[in-house]
Amino acid sequence: MATLSGCSNDLQFNSPALQGNKNYKLWRAKYYDAVLAENGSFTIMSGDNIEKLSITLTALQEGTYSLSDTSGSEIEFVDSENVRYSTRNSPAAKGKVDPQIGTLTITKIENNTLTGSFVFIAFTADGMNSVGFNDGVMYRIPFR
């Protein structure tokens, strides 16, 4: 089993894998389904049987996607209490957080799999609560 280090927390992953440090604790998807739509948009639905993480991109190509309340791409997280957080929601304290609240980078697309990374802060609709992910990894995620 391989191990990556970052921010003093260890990430362990299998192949394929989708995981990251959620509020500085390892979160790993147990399932995922990735689909490239006819219009070119791309979605990954994943979860650990308690919480859900979904990624929606405007297109599927190598590069970095900005995540903010004005971007076309989005990461949404639903926690164990069914609270929804989104990178499209603005923080309540505007001006104290960089308008870009995350990025997702696709480093490799090959044989209908993708590899990349992500980091983001997502907020509730009222902007009062947040969840953060760092050291996020998508490794050889198959898509259809």
Salt bridges, closest charged atoms under 4 A:
ASP33 OD2 - ARG144 NH2 2.75
GLU51 OE2 - LYS22 NZ 2.86
GLU74 OE2 - ARG84 NH2 3.43
GLU74 OE1 - ARG88 NH1 3.43
GLU76 OE1 - ARG84 NE 2.53
GLU110 OE1 - LYS108 NZ 3.52
